[in-house]
Amino acid sequence: MSDVLIRSGTVVTPEGIVSADIAVEDGRISEISPGIGGSAREEIDASGVHILPGGIDAHVHFNEPGRTDWEGFETGSRSLAAGGSTSYIEMPLNAYPPTTDAGSFDAKLALAEKSSLVDFALYGGLVPGNLADMEELAERGVAGFKAFMSTTGTIDFRPADDLTLYEGMAEAARLGLPILVHAENREMTDALAERAVGTLRTSARDYLASRPLVAELEAINRAILFAEETGCSLHIVHVSAGRGVALVAEARARGVDVSCETCAHYLVMTEEDVERLGAVAKCAPPLRPRGDVEGLWEKTFAGDVSFVTSDHSPCPPEMKVGDDFFRAWGGISGCQSLVNVMLDEGFHERGLPLERVAALVSGNVAERFRLSGKGRIEVGSDADFAMVDLDVSFTLKEEDLLYRHKVSPYIGREFRGKVARTMVRGTTVFRDGKVASEPTGRFIRSER
């Protein structure tokens, strides 16, 4: 007898889409085939829905400990489950203290294990002065080390100067873990922001002008150079334009171990949306012109974008208001809509095959960060599923959001493809619009 038997689903596997049943035992997939015999403790009729591997959002800020009033593992993980994601990797900021040593890691892990609805991994931070802490973080199982090449939004997570970044990459190479970088030229963006604010130019358009694409491209090139010299595995987070992806693809073609992600919002919104929506759509790097959006899609179809994330970076609503756009918090709340964006804009609108959608929001993440058992529907893998009715359309409403603060630039957007059920290791955690389980999330150690 199986623990769970899912009947008559349309299953998205790495090898293609098949009509099959799925048997689950001890939280793992034990069989995938049509007409599986026998019975189970729980049987689920999946006729009419597609079964995708649960999403793995590789870039979220849940802010515990220290800034739980911004978001938390409980509300953040529930939002992920509502959107079809079954795992996530949480960033070392904007927690306080940030996750830059063993003690801060242990404190964060305890909170996540207590209240996360879905499975999770954690990044460590690379900041000036914590080079000696990287080994202990690696021993605890971090998925990689995040560094900022630009000024950060909080004073407790300092940006990495060039020497810190170079030496941190050398240490990460020794430890067998990747460095992740927020790639924007700090000197250029800080100077442009200071010039704008100093002359009372603080509109949304002024903010956009203070973070030009050239600042991102220069930082990507510099990070690649350091990685090439040190032999470090490098990942560029939230690349906002196809030209940035091209730099990564060119480096990878000559043998550099480098990958990149983009975010859902860079694929569906433009700088015009920043002016239309206001600070709810403010992020860094900023949203770009329509041509850069199309360039990102071109590189995505070419296979040069490794995966798509949400960069979910919430804050209290009062931090998103005011006349000075530079003072507003620069983060977008979007983890609940990641899978929906890729199904609607990627699959329905642009014809991206479902197998590619699954790889971009799940499989490629698990492979890049060595998350064993995650990201693929195959025998032996964890039974993590997003069951989606591709024919159902819905308009996202404020009351649908499970975030601590019901704020998102996706409110009012119509999506094609609705998550009917989300399962983590065979347990239904979200069903028919409601959370269906107590916290069941487990820590995923990155394999080294």
N, C-alpha and C positions, 0 to 999 in steps of 0.2 A: 504494500500500500504506500502510495506517495503521500507527502504532506500536502501538496497542492497540485492540482491538475487543471491546466488552462486549456479549454477545448475550442477548436475551430477558429483559431486566430490567423491573421495575415501577418507573418513574422518577418521582420526586417533583420536579416543576418548579414555578416560581412560578405558572404558568397552570393547573396541575392535575396529576393522576397519569395517566401514559400507559404503555402497554406498548411498549417500543422498544429498539433497539440504540443504543449510543453509540460513536462513533469518536473516537479521540484522536490528535492529531498535535502534536509538539513541546510536550507537556505541557498542551495546551489542547483543549477539546472542538471537534471539527471538524464533527460531524454528529450529530443525534438524530432517528432515524426507524425505523420497523419494517423489518426485512429489509434492512439495509445490505449492498450487494454488495461483492465484493472480499475481500481477505484482510488479515492484519495480522501483525506480528512476534510479537504475543501475543494470543491470543483467550481470553476469560473467559466461562464459562457462568454467567449470573446468573439463570437460571430459579429461581423460588421465593423470591427475595429482593427487597426494596425497596431502591432506590438513592436515598439522600438526599445533599444537599450535605454535605460534611464539616463537622463542627461547628467553630465559631470561639469558643473560650473567651476572653472579653474581660476576664477578671479572674483571673490566677494570680500566685502568688509563688513563683518558682523560686530566688531567694536567691543567685544568683551575680552577681558574685564575693563572697567573704567569708564566706558561711554555707552553703557547699556541703554541709556535713554535715547540714543540715536537708533540703535537696532540691537538685536541680541540673537544668540543661537536658537532660542525657541521660536521667535517670530520669523527670523530669517530662514531657518530650515523648513518651517511650515510653508512659507511662500515658495520655496524651491519645489517642494512636493506638489503644491497646487499647480505648478507649471511643468510638471513631468520630469523634474530632476531628482536623482536619488543619491547624489554625492556632490561634494564641493571641496574646494581648497581655499582656506581662509587666509587672508593677508596679515602680515605682522603689524600693520597699522590699520585702523586708528584706535587700537586698544591702548589702554594706559594701565601699566607700562606696556610699551610695544614689545613684541616677541623677539627680543634680541639676545637673550641668554637663557640658561636652563631653568632658572626660577620662574621667569615670565612664561616660558613654554608650559611648565607644569601647572601653573595657575590657570592658563587658558584651557589646557586639555581637560582639567577637572570640570570646568564649567560646561564645556561642549559635551562631554560624556554624560552629564546630568540632564541636559535639556535639548539636545539635537534630535530632531525627528528622523533625519536621514544621515547616511554615513559621511565622514569628513576626513580630510587631511589638512595639515597645517604647514605654512611656510615659516621660515625664520627670516630675520632681517639682517641686512648688511649695512652698517652705519659706521662712521668714524669711531674707532676705539674698541670695536667688539670682535676683532679678528680672532682673538684667543677663545672666544665663546662659540665659534662656528663648529668645532669638533663635537662639543657636547650637544649642540642642537642636532647635528647629523646623527649622533648616536641615539637620539630620541625619536628619530624617524621623520624629520622634516622632508618635504617634497622638493625644497630648493631654498634659495636665499634671494630676497627681494631688495633691490637698491634703487634709489632715486638719483637721476642725473639732473633733476630740476629741483627747485624749492618745493617742499612738501606743504600740505595743508595744515600740519600740526607741528608745534615746536619740539615735541618730544621724539620725533623720528627725523633725524638730520639727514640731509642729502649726502651722498658719497662724492667726495672730491676724487680727482683722477687717480691719485695714489691709493686711496682706500679701495676704489673699484678695481684697479689693477692687481693689488695684493689680495683682495678678496677673491678675485677670479682664480688666482694661482692656488689659493687655499681650497676653494671649491673644487678645482680640478683634482687636487690631491684627495679630497674626500669623496669624489665621484658623484657630485651633485651639481645641478645647474644653477646659474645666476640668472635672475629675472630682472630686467631693467625697465624703469619708466624713462623713456628716451626723449628728453627735450633739453636743449642747450640752456643751462641755468643762467649764464651771464647774459645771453641775448634776451631771454624772456623776462628776467628780472628788470633789466634796463628799460625794456620797452614798457613794462607795466609801470615802473617808477615815472617814466616820462609822461605817460598818459594820465596817471593820477595827479602828478604835479601840475598839470595844466587843466585839471578839472574835466578831463575827458573820461568819463566812467560808465559809458553806455555799454550795451551788449556788443555793439559793433566795435567799440574801442577795445574791449576784452579780446574779441576774436583777432583783431589786428596785432595784439601784443604777443600772440603765440603762433607765429607764421609756420608754415610747413617746413621751411628751410631749417628752423631750429630743431625740428624732429629728425629730419634727414641727417643733419650733421651729427647728432647724438647717436643715431643708429650706426652710422659709419664708425664712430669712435669706439663704441662698445664692441663692434665686430672686430676691429683692429686689436683691442685688448684681449678678446677671447681667442683670436687666432694666435697671438703671441704666447698666451699662457696655456693653451690647450683646453680651455674651459668650455663646458657646455653652456650655451647662451640662449635665453628666450627673451624676445622683445614683446612686452605686453602692449595691449591696446594700440596697435598701429592704425592710424586714422586715414591713410591714403594708399592707393596702389603703388605710388612711387616708393613708399617706405617698404612695402612688401617686396618690391623688385630688388632692393638692396640686399634683403635677406636671402632671396632666391639666388642672386648672383654669388653671394658668399658661400652658400651651401653647395653650389655647383663646383666651387673650387676646393671643397673639402672641409669647410668650417662647420662645426657642429652647432648650428644656429637654427632656431625656429621662430615663428611669430604667431600672434593671435590678433584678431580684430574683435570688435564688440558689436553686439546687435544694433546699438544705436547708430554706429557709423555706417551701417548697411541700409538704414531706412530713414534717417533724418539728415538734414543739411543745416548750414549756417542760417538759412532763412527761418528754420524752426526755432533757433535760439532767440531770434528777434520776436517771433510770434508767441512763443510759449514763455519766454523769460528765463529766470534762473533755474527753473525745474529742469531745463535742458542744458545747463552749464556743466561742462566737464573739461578735463585736460588730458591729452590734447583736445582742442575744441572740435565741434562738428565742422565739417569742411564743405566746400561748394559741391554741387551736383556732379561735376566731372570727377571729383575724387571718389564719390560714392560708386560711380560706375567703374572706376579703376579698381576699386576694392573687389567688386563682383567679378571683374575680368580675372583678377589674380586668384580669387576663390575658385572659380571654375577651372582655372589652370592647375590647381592643386598646390599653389604656393602659400596659401594661408593654412596653417596647421589646424587651428580650431577657432571657434567663436565663443566668447564669454560675455558676461553681463557687466563686469566691473561695477557690481552693485555697491554703491557708496552713499548711503543715506545720511540724513541729519535731521534734527528737529526742524519743523516747518519755518520757525522764525529765523533760521539761518539762511533761508532762501528768499528773503524779502528785503526791500530797501532800494533806494535810487542808485547806490554805488554797486555796479555789477561786479567789480573786483572784490568786494567784501563778502559777497554771497558765497556759500559753500560750493565748491566745484566738484560735485559728484551726482550721478544719475542713479535713481532707484529703478532697477529693471530685472532682477533675477527671476521674478515670477513669469516674465514674458520672453525669456531667452528662447526656449523651444518653440513657442508660438510664432516668434518673428521668423525663425528659420523655416518653419512649416508654411507660413503664409507667404512671405516674400521670396524665400528660397525655392520651395517645392511648387507651390501653387502658381506664383507669379512668374518665376523665371525658369521653372523646369529642372531645378536641381534634383537629381535622383534621391529617393529616400535613403538609400545606402550612404550617399555622400552626406546628407543631413545628419545621419546617425554618427558618422565618423567625426564630423566637425563639432558636434556638441557632446560627444561621449568617447568613442573609441580612440581617437587620436590623443585625447587628453590622458587616458589611462596608459597608453603606450609611451608617451613622452615623459611622464612623471612616474612611470613604473608602479602603477597601482594594480597589484595582482588581483585577478578575478573580476576586474571591472571593465565596463565599456563595450562588451560584445555579448550577443546572444548566441552562445555555443555551449555544448556540454562541458561541465566543469566550472563554468563561470558563475558568479553570484547571480541570483534570480532578481535582478534589478530591471524593472520594466516601466515604460510609459505607454499606456494603452490609449490610443488616440482615435477619435472619430474624425476622419479627414473631411467629411462632408458637412460637418456642423460649423456654422459661423456664429461668432458672438462678438459683442462690443464690450470691451473692458470697462467696467464701472469702478468707481472709487470703493464701493462696498465689497467688491470682489477681492481686493488686495488684502493679503494677510500680513503685510509689513507692520511694524510698530507704528509708523506714520503713513497714512494712506496717501502718499504722494508719488507720482510717476508721470513722465511725459507720455506714456502709452495710454493713459486714461482717455477714453473716447475713441480709441482706435479699434477698427473692426479686424478680427483675425479669422482666418479659415483654418479649421483644425482645432478641436477641443480635447483637452485631456480628460478622459473619463475615469481613469484609475491609475494610481502610481503605487508600485510595489518595491519594497526594499528587502532583499534577501527572502523573498517569498511572502513577506508580510504586507498587506494592504495598508498604506499609510494615508492615502487620500483617495476619496471616492465620491463621485457625484456632487462635487462642489464643497465637500466637508473633510476635515481632518478625521481619520478613521483609526488612529492608533495613539498610544502613549509614545513618548520618545524612545526610539529604537536604534539611534545612530551609534555607530562604532568608529573608532579611530582607524584609519588606513595608514599603515607605515609604508613609506616609499622604499622600494627595494634598491639597494645599492650594489 
